[in-house]
């Protein structure tokens, strides 16, 4: 999207600034509807509409890429924000822009929706693979820990805690393992 283009540009017609609040209200009203539109189609339309409203001076892309995940979580399709559309949208940026223009100038919503849903499928496959790799790594690491458990019995507890909370303090480790601050600091 090119927000610096003036209205009536062939590539992108941004909304008149005075219309942005009402456009965002309409978008929010659509986002709040339930059961009337397939959730994947809804996510595609919300993403497209937000990006074309282009309401912020900076950060529209980042916020826009978060919206489909928020929609899928609100609709209980995802329980955690594990879906990242960024890689797909970057890889197919030219295609996305082409379809954005198709929707804006010719009402070609279906082509955009097909591309976006394919992005959701690809991103889901990537997320599933990454989660599988993380589980496999966790399993292997826990097997390695068995070699050290005889010397440090709190090691599996600390490892499980680190998996849940990767950024932690000595105080956190002491509390989780039930040892003193100094003992945690020395290990």
C-alpha positions in Angstrom: 0.0 0.0 0.0 1.2 3.5 -0.8 -0.5 5.9 1.6 1.4 8.9 0.2 -0.4 8.6 -3.2 -3.1 11.1 -3.8 -6.7 10.2 -4.2 -7.6 9.1 -7.8 -4.2 7.4 -8.2 -4.5 4.3 -10.3 -2.6 2.2 -7.8 -4.2 3.1 -4.5 -7.1 5.4 -3.5 -6.8 6.1 0.2 -9.9 7.2 2.0 -10.5 10.8 2.8 -9.1 11.4 6.3 -12.4 12.6 7.7 -13.9 9.2 6.8 -11.4 7.1 8.6 -13.1 7.1 12.0 -16.4 5.9 10.5 -14.7 3.4 8.3 -13.0 1.9 11.4 -16.3 1.9 13.2 -17.8 -0.1 10.3 -14.9 -2.4 10.3 -15.2 -3.0 14.1 -19.0 -3.6 13.7 -18.2 -6.3 11.1 -15.5 -7.8 13.3 -18.0 -8.1 16.1 -20.5 -10.1 14.0 -20.6 -13.9 14.7 -21.8 -16.8 12.6 -22.8 -14.8 9.5 -19.5 -15.2 7.6 -17.0 -18.0 7.5 -14.3 -17.1 9.9 -11.5 -17.5 7.4 -13.3 -15.2 4.9 -14.0 -12.8 7.7 -10.3 -12.7 8.6 -9.4 -12.0 5.0 -11.9 -9.2 4.6 -10.9 -7.6 7.9 -7.2 -7.7 6.9 -7.9 -6.2 3.5 -10.2 -3.5 4.8 -7.9 -2.5 7.6 -4.9 -2.2 5.2 -6.9 -0.2 2.7 -8.3 2.2 5.4 -4.6 2.7 6.3 -5.6 4.7 9.4 -2.2 5.2 11.0 0.9 7.1 9.9 3.0 4.1 10.8 2.4 0.5 11.9 -0.6 -0.4 9.6 1.1 -3.5 8.3 2.1 -4.8 11.8 -1.4 -4.2 13.2 -3.0 -5.6 10.1 -1.0 -8.8 10.3 -2.2 -9.3 13.9 -5.9 -8.8 13.1 -6.5 -12.2 11.4 -5.0 -14.0 14.4 -7.1 -11.9 16.8 -10.2 -12.8 14.7 -9.3 -16.5 14.8 -8.8 -16.4 18.6 -12.0 -14.5 19.2 -13.9 -17.1 17.2 -12.1 -19.9 19.2 -10.3 -21.3 16.1 -7.0 -20.7 17.8 -6.4 -21.0 21.5 -3.1 -19.2 21.3 -1.6 -16.7 18.8 0.6 -19.3 17.0 -0.3 -18.3 13.5 2.0 -15.9 11.7 0.9 -14.7 8.3 3.9 -12.3 7.9 6.1 -14.7 5.9 3.3 -15.5 3.5 2.3 -11.9 3.0 5.9 -10.8 2.5 6.6 -13.6 0.0 3.4 -12.9 -1.9 3.5 -9.1 -1.5 3.2 -8.3 -5.2 0.3 -10.8 -5.6 -1.4 -9.3 -2.5 -1.1 -5.8 -3.9 -2.5 -7.0 -7.3 -5.5 -8.5 -5.5 -6.0 -5.4 -3.4 -6.2 -3.3 -6.6 -8.6 -5.9 -8.0 -10.9 -5.6 -5.0 -10.7 -1.8 -4.9 -11.2 -1.1 -8.6 -13.1 -4.2 -9.9 -14.8 -5.7 -6.8 -12.8 -8.9 -7.2 -13.1 -10.1 -3.6 -13.1 -13.8 -4.3 -9.5 -13.8 -5.8 -8.2 -11.9 -2.7 -10.1 -14.3 -0.3 -8.6 -17.3 -2.1 -5.1 -16.0 -1.8 -5.5 -15.0 1.8 -7.0 -18.3 2.8 -4.1 -20.1 1.1 -1.9 -17.9 3.2 -3.7 -19.0 6.3 -3.3 -22.7 5.3 0.4 -22.3 4.5 0.9 -20.4 7.8 -1.0 -23.0 9.7 1.2 -25.8 8.2 4.3 -23.8 9.2 3.1 -23.3 12.7 2.2 -27.0 13.1 5.7 -27.9 11.8 7.4 -25.5 14.2 5.3 -26.7 17.2 6.3 -30.3 16.3 9.9 -29.4 16.1 9.7 -27.6 19.5 8.0 -30.6 21.1 10.7 -32.9 19.6 13.5 -30.6 20.9 11.8 -30.5 24.3 11.6 -34.3 24.5 15.3 -34.7 23.5 16.4 -32.0 26.1 14.4 -33.8 28.8 16.1 -37.1 27.9 19.5 -35.3 28.2 18.5 -33.9 31.6 18.1 -37.5 33.0 21.9 -37.7 32.9 22.2 -34.8 35.3 19.3 -35.4 37.6 21.3 -37.5 40.1 23.5 -34.4 40.8 20.9 -31.6 40.5 17.4 -32.8 41.4 15.8 -29.4 40.7 17.0 -29.4 37.1 13.9 -30.9 35.5 11.7 -28.4 37.5 13.9 -25.5 36.3 13.8 -26.8 32.7 10.0 -27.0 32.7 9.8 -23.6 34.2 12.1 -22.1 31.5 9.9 -23.6 28.8 6.9 -21.9 30.3 8.7 -18.6 31.1 11.9 -18.2 28.9 12.8 -14.9 30.6 13.3 -15.4 34.4 15.3 -14.2 37.3 17.2 -16.0 40.1 14.4 -15.2 42.4 11.9 -16.9 40.0 14.1 -20.0 40.0 14.4 -20.0 43.8 10.7 -19.7 44.3 9.8 -22.4 41.7 12.3 -24.9 43.0 11.9 -24.2 46.7 15.6 -23.5 47.3 17.1 -20.3 48.7 18.1 -17.4 46.5 21.8 -18.1 47.1 21.5 -21.8 46.2 19.6 -20.9 43.0 22.3 -18.3 42.1 25.1 -20.8 42.6 23.5 -23.4 40.3 
